[in-house]
Amino acid sequence: MSDEVFDAIVIGAGMGGMCAAARLTGAGKKVLLVEKSPYLGGRCSHRTREDCEVTTGALMVPMGPRSAIREAFDAVGADMDMVDLTGRMRYRLAHGDYDTPDDGGGLYGMIEFAMQDEAAAKALYQQLLNALFEWTPLSSITIHDWFDQYTDNQEVKNLFNGYAAALMGVNLYEIPASEFFGFLKYSSKGSRFGMAREGNAALMETLAAAMQARGSEVRRQSGCKQILVEDGCVTGVKINNNEGQDQIIRAPLVLSNTGPDKTVELAGGEAAFERSYVARLHTDAHDAPIMHASFVMDRPVMEGFDGCMVLGNTRNLIYLEIPSEISPSVSPKGKYLHTAYGAPRDAAKPDLDREFEIMLQELEDNFPGVSEEATFLVKAKHRGQSPGMHRWIGRGMPVNTSIKGLYNVGDGAAPSGTIGTESAAASAREAVAMILKN
Ligand SMILES: Cc1cc2nc3c(=O)[nH]c(=O)nc-3n(C[C@H](O)[C@H](O)[C@H](O)COP(=O)(O)OP(=O)(O)OC[C@H]3O[C@@H](n4cnc5c(N)ncnc54)[C@H](O)[C@@H]3O)c2cc1C
């Protein structure tokens, strides 16, 4: 039997792989997407637990018109069925809670609430504006050092630490100042956040159906065993298909969504790559770990608030959302699905067992009754092959590799200023733009 041939093969159906396949399909390419598991979406998917749709990772997904995710859906005419989270953010500090205005934004209000001093808040806000629109601070200092220059108010630093940990998975003292402002600039360009109304898995199924309607293929339970390379050019992949047989499939383009380290392994190891590429692979190679607890209760822990809370008054607990309050279809009537995230204090050397226990204690401290009343559906510590992000913000690998035709997509190849699902989709945008230009 002769080998099957496609214009491009995408390995992995995470956000990066799905968006890359959608963009290539929209550009008229015949794409094969192979996914090793039965599910689409990777860390942006859902599993059913006790009749609740529980996320495998992401909850807040960018959906604004200029989001790379939205663009990928648009490329194949797929609908994004989302609940808009604009104006549904609450920040908790030691002295109380701050709710962002209904129309979003509210950066100044957050700062004033944290500092409880109008003049000091105005001065700091002005410095933030300068950093955004005048002189952008360099990566030679961290964003924590940047704040230290202008204020010794601890509450405002706690606020921004909660914000950074919740959104970027790393702490203020771990983020280069330039990246923090790069992120603020990127996310202010209309990337509103939302939650998938029927869960992420349903969102990904919609995208897959739209690609397939345009002639591309999605094959599940088809893990890639090898990326085939001849004379420095990619020529295809070897997969173990859903009948358990090895199969060679040919294409001049392969986009790997498996993470940069795994891509190297699949393509024959470091010896197959140019030396500077391998050196970069080992530079700043930390992942961003994250802790995840999802649980159901017979009541919501936040009465009268159906949004997302970022916590700046805690050590490890950084985020709490009640997905069923945002979209009731994700849990049975009368059951309230909650999702909490935690970040370690040292993302490079986390102590996740201990820090997970602290996170649970902080849940109880902030929302009394949880430990007695909750049924836990997920208790996960994400690292290694399934981290919060494969690389810290600003430390992503380039999307292209030293092997012709081989690209990385996903949060391990995040373009500067991007994070999470948006970074995976933005890497796909960058990779596909490079491919179509050639
Ligand atoms: C607990 C948690 C909470 C998060 N919260 C948010 C949030 O609220 N908002 C946000 O934007 N981001 C969030 N993130 C980050 C976000 O989930 C990720 O950045 C994003 O989903 C990563 O997408 P990816 O393209 O890198 O692919 P991944 O999700 O890593 O998917 C890769 C896919 O490739 C498949 N695969 C791997 N190897 C092979 C192989 N050999 N052959 C075939 N298939 C293979 C895998 O099965 C998987 O489906 C969170 C992450 C976690 C863990």
The ligand as an ORCA input file, in Angstrom:
! r2SCAN-3c Opt
* xyz 0 1
  C      -4.612     23.893     35.272
  C      -4.379     24.810     34.101
  C      -5.112     25.992     34.008
  C      -4.940     26.833     32.898
  N      -5.738     27.944     32.787
  C      -5.690     28.693     31.676
  C      -6.642     29.711     31.445
  O      -7.571     29.915     32.219
  N      -6.525     30.433     30.286
  C      -5.563     30.182     29.366
  O      -5.513     30.870     28.330
  N      -4.644     29.205     29.550
  C      -4.699     28.434     30.665
  N      -3.829     27.398     30.837
  C      -2.796     27.173     29.824
  C      -3.387     26.523     28.572
  O      -4.212     25.443     28.930
  C      -2.245     26.040     27.688
  O      -1.302     27.067     27.517
  C      -2.736     25.634     26.310
  O      -3.960     24.925     26.359
  C      -1.638     24.762     25.677
  O      -1.976     24.404     24.377
  P      -0.922     23.683     23.453
  O      -1.238     24.063     22.054
  O       0.473     23.962     23.915
  O      -1.259     22.140     23.506
  P      -1.555     21.049     24.622
  O      -2.780     21.418     25.371
  O      -0.327     20.689     25.355
  O      -1.963     19.850     23.674
  C      -1.029     19.029     23.031
  C      -1.776     17.863     22.399
  O      -0.825     17.043     21.707
  C      -1.154     15.689     21.957
  N       0.062     14.900     21.738
  C       1.194     14.919     22.482
  N       2.099     14.070     21.976
  C       1.543     13.518     20.867
  C       1.986     12.571     19.924
  N       3.188     11.982     19.991
  N       1.145     12.230     18.910
  C      -0.096     12.792     18.809
  N      -0.564     13.678     19.704
  C       0.247     14.033     20.706
  C      -1.673     15.673     23.378
  O      -2.447     14.532     23.660
  C      -2.479     16.981     23.398
  O      -3.812     16.756     22.995
  C      -3.984     26.517     31.919
  C      -3.238     25.343     32.014
  C      -3.447     24.472     33.071
  C      -2.692     23.180     33.128
*
